[in-house]
Amino acid sequence: MHPIVVFYKPHAIIANAFSLFTCYLLLSWGSVYFVLTLLWIKLFSSALLGIVFHLSRRQQLYFYHNLGFSTARLYTYAASLDIVLWVGMIIVTVQFL
């Protein structure tokens, strides 16, 4: 399994819960004009989640540093994976509007 996926795995449950919450908000609001607001909610929650995980699991970063990944690179790849999954969920949700 790729190290980025292993790094993202503990974040995935909570991050996907926020993604599903934004999909629920989109369905309840009933309009695609709120997608930018949902993007800001997702970005803010992802940043907050990243800070909490960074502060609570700092010792695990040494494993990834030994594999050649910097901390910034790890979080950039994890955030990119999270946003790609969120965009996929939003696209599927828009089909039900």
C-alpha positions in Angstrom: 0.0 0.0 0.0 1.3 3.5 -0.9 2.6 5.5 2.1 0.3 8.4 1.3 -2.8 6.1 1.6 -1.4 4.7 4.9 -0.9 8.3 6.2 -4.4 9.3 5.1 -6.2 6.2 6.5 -6.6 7.5 10.1 -7.9 10.8 8.8 -10.3 9.2 6.3 -13.2 8.4 8.7 -13.5 11.8 10.1 -12.7 13.6 6.8 -15.3 11.6 5.0 -17.8 12.3 7.7 -17.3 16.0 7.0 -17.6 15.3 3.3 -20.9 13.5 3.8 -22.1 16.3 6.0 -21.5 18.8 3.2 -23.3 16.5 0.8 -26.2 16.4 3.2 -26.2 20.2 3.4 -26.2 20.4 -0.4 -29.2 18.1 -0.6 -31.1 20.0 2.1 -30.4 23.4 0.5 -31.3 22.1 -2.9 -29.1 24.4 -5.0 -25.7 24.1 -6.5 -25.1 27.8 -5.8 -23.9 26.9 -2.3 -21.0 24.7 -3.5 -18.5 27.5 -2.8 -19.7 27.8 0.8 -19.5 24.0 1.1 -15.9 24.1 -0.2 -15.0 26.6 2.5 -16.6 24.4 5.2 -14.6 21.4 3.8 -11.3 23.3 3.6 -11.7 24.7 7.1 -12.6 21.3 8.6 -9.7 19.6 6.8 -7.3 22.2 8.1 -8.6 21.8 11.6 -8.4 18.0 11.3 -4.9 18.2 10.0 -3.8 20.4 12.9 -5.3 18.0 15.4 -3.7 15.0 13.9 -0.4 16.7 13.5 -0.3 17.7 17.2 -1.5 14.3 18.4 0.5 12.0 16.2 3.8 13.8 15.7 5.9 10.7 16.5 4.5 8.8 13.5 5.9 11.4 11.1 9.4 10.0 11.6 8.4 6.8 9.7 7.4 8.9 6.7 10.5 11.1 7.0 12.6 8.0 6.7 10.8 7.1 3.5 11.7 10.4 2.1 8.5 12.4 2.6 8.5 15.8 4.2 5.8 16.9 6.5 4.5 19.5 4.1 4.5 17.0 1.2 2.5 14.4 3.3 -0.2 16.9 4.3 -0.4 18.3 0.7 -0.9 14.8 -0.8 -3.4 13.9 2.0 -5.3 17.1 1.5 -5.3 16.6 -2.3 -6.7 13.1 -1.9 -9.3 14.4 0.5 -10.5 17.1 -1.9 -10.6 14.8 -4.9 -12.8 12.4 -2.9 -15.0 15.3 -1.8 -15.4 16.6 -5.4 -16.4 13.1 -6.4 -19.0 13.0 -3.6 -20.3 16.4 -4.6 -20.6 15.4 -8.3 -22.6 12.3 -7.3 -24.8 14.4 -4.9 -25.5 17.0 -7.6 -27.0 14.2 -9.7 -29.8 13.8 -7.1 -30.8 17.4 -7.1 
